[in-house]
């Protein structure tokens, strides 16, 4: 069952964007991850990719079109799904976009995907949803599969610290975006390592910096970038 309150927030966000972008180009962090996989000798053709929080399809469509992978996109917003499908059709691409929450059981069989992407999508999950998300990602990822995560970092992020102070959420390390109502989680280094190591081996971990535009003002944001592989046994 889709959380209707959160779905309403994301629908409004994609209809009248304040945080997300409707850019059709893939994100730079995604391109760097794909380059990393090529260096590992990964064969993309006919591989299976799950894009969590696929938005308007900027990453999923790129991977399907350039690399020939079979891509599934999971997205909360029906508005975003419609736009992603339209963009895929315009480019004559076959991408399976589905409206679903990434904080609930996935409708895929075990070990279905070679790659999973989570690019700042799971930050809006609550604690219980995050546990489901982690277990489901581990379940549907193949034993030799890769998992790419970009998540909000607390370290060195002045904007995050201000939001936590002024608009703190009900769970530790969360804040509620003013004017939107979206709750987001920011992670310390120790928190995010502990969280993902339950299921995955960390191959590479870096900190990245970007800018978020909100109410016509740009804010510097810090992110954790993690390249993961499923922990076996």
PEWOFEN-V301872 format. One record per residue. N is the residue number from 0. RES is the residue in one letter. PHI is phi in whole degrees, 0 to 359 (* if undefined). Layout:
n: (N | N)
res: (RES | RES)
phi: (PHI | PHI)
This chain:
n: (0 | 1 | 2 | 3 | 4 | 5 | 6 | 7 | 8 | 9 | 10 | 11 | 12 | 13 | 14 | 15 | 16 | 17 | 18 | 19 | 20 | 21 | 22 | 23 | 24 | 25 | 26 | 27 | 28 | 29 | 30 | 31 | 32 | 33 | 34 | 35 | 36 | 37 | 38 | 39 | 40 | 41 | 42 | 43 | 44 | 45 | 46 | 47 | 48 | 49 | 50 | 51 | 52 | 53 | 54 | 55 | 56 | 57 | 58 | 59 | 60 | 61 | 62 | 63 | 64 | 65 | 66 | 67 | 68 | 69 | 70 | 71 | 72 | 73 | 74 | 75 | 76 | 77 | 78 | 79 | 80 | 81 | 82 | 83 | 84 | 85 | 86 | 87 | 88 | 89 | 90 | 91 | 92 | 93 | 94 | 95 | 96 | 97 | 98 | 99 | 100 | 101 | 102 | 103 | 104 | 105 | 106 | 107 | 108 | 109 | 110 | 111 | 112 | 113 | 114 | 115 | 116 | 117 | 118 | 119 | 120 | 121 | 122 | 123 | 124 | 125 | 126 | 127 | 128 | 129 | 130 | 131 | 132 | 133 | 134 | 135 | 136 | 137 | 138 | 139 | 140 | 141 | 142 | 143 | 144 | 145 | 146 | 147 | 148 | 149 | 150 | 151 | 152 | 153 | 154 | 155 | 156 | 157 | 158 | 159 | 160 | 161 | 162 | 163 | 164 | 165 | 166 | 167 | 168 | 169 | 170 | 171 | 172 | 173 | 174 | 175 | 176 | 177 | 178 | 179 | 180 | 181 | 182 | 183 | 184 | 185 | 186 | 187 | 188 | 189 | 190 | 191 | 192 | 193 | 194 | 195 | 196 | 197 | 198 | 199 | 200 | 201 | 202 | 203 | 204 | 205 | 206 | 207 | 208 | 209 | 210 | 211 | 212 | 213 | 214 | 215 | 216 | 217 | 218 | 219 | 220 | 221 | 222 | 223 | 224 | 225 | 226 | 227 | 228 | 229 | 230 | 231 | 232)
res: (X | X | X | X | X | X | X | X | X | X | X | X | X | X | X | X | X | X | X | X | X | X | X | X | X | X | X | X | X | X | X | X | X | X | X | X | X | X | X | X | X | X | X | X | X | X | X | X | X | X | X | X | X | X | X | X | X | X | X | X | X | X | X | X | X | X | X | X | X | X | X | X | X | X | X | X | X | X | X | X | X | X | X | X | X | X | X | X | X | X | X | X | X | X | X | X | X | X | X | X | X | X | X | X | X | X | X | X | X | X | X | X | X | X | X | X | X | X | X | X | X | X | X | X | X | X | X | X | X | X | X | X | X | X | X | X | X | X | X | X | X | X | X | X | X | X | X | X | X | X | X | X | X | X | X | X | X | X | X | X | X | X | X | X | X | X | X | X | X | X | X | X | X | X | X | X | X | X | X | X | X | X | X | X | X | X | X | X | X | X | X | X | X | X | X | X | X | X | X | X | X | X | X | X | X | X | X | X | X | X | X | X | X | X | X | X | X | X | X | X | X | X | X | X | X | X | X | X | X | X | X | X | X)
phi: (* | 289 | 293 | 294 | 293 | 294 | 298 | 298 | 297 | 290 | 299 | 296 | 295 | 282 | 280 | 223 | 300 | 241 | 243 | 281 | 245 | 262 | 301 | 267 | 275 | 295 | 286 | 300 | 295 | 293 | 297 | 293 | 295 | 297 | 296 | 301 | 297 | 300 | 294 | 280 | 85 | 293 | 260 | 280 | 302 | 68 | 284 | 246 | 232 | 247 | 256 | 274 | 69 | 287 | 56 | 269 | 91 | 297 | 272 | 298 | 294 | 297 | 295 | 294 | 283 | 273 | 253 | 71 | 276 | 270 | 241 | 243 | 247 | 253 | 213 | 289 | 271 | 295 | 298 | 294 | 299 | 299 | 293 | 298 | 297 | 296 | 293 | 297 | 295 | 300 | 263 | 57 | 250 | 252 | 234 | 269 | 266 | 228 | 275 | 196 | 270 | 277 | 260 | 233 | 305 | 279 | 266 | 232 | 285 | 301 | 53 | 269 | 234 | 276 | 221 | 236 | 245 | 225 | 255 | 55 | 254 | 282 | 299 | 269 | 279 | 275 | 300 | 294 | 297 | 294 | 294 | 295 | 304 | 296 | 296 | 289 | 298 | 295 | 291 | 271 | 277 | 293 | 300 | 255 | 277 | 247 | 230 | 252 | 233 | 240 | 225 | 292 | 255 | 277 | 302 | 74 | 257 | 297 | 298 | 298 | 295 | 293 | 295 | 297 | 288 | 269 | 226 | 299 | 269 | 281 | 256 | 301 | 77 | 240 | 221 | 249 | 297 | 296 | 83 | 243 | 90 | 282 | 266 | 232 | 251 | 248 | 246 | 281 | 301 | 296 | 299 | 287 | 295 | 299 | 296 | 276 | 291 | 296 | 235 | 228 | 264 | 275 | 275 | 204 | 218 | 224 | 250 | 236 | 235 | 213 | 230 | 248 | 262 | 219 | 51 | 63 | 228 | 268 | 235 | 285 | 232 | 253 | 227 | 269 | 246 | 229 | 256 | 236 | 224 | 299 | 282 | 258 | 81)
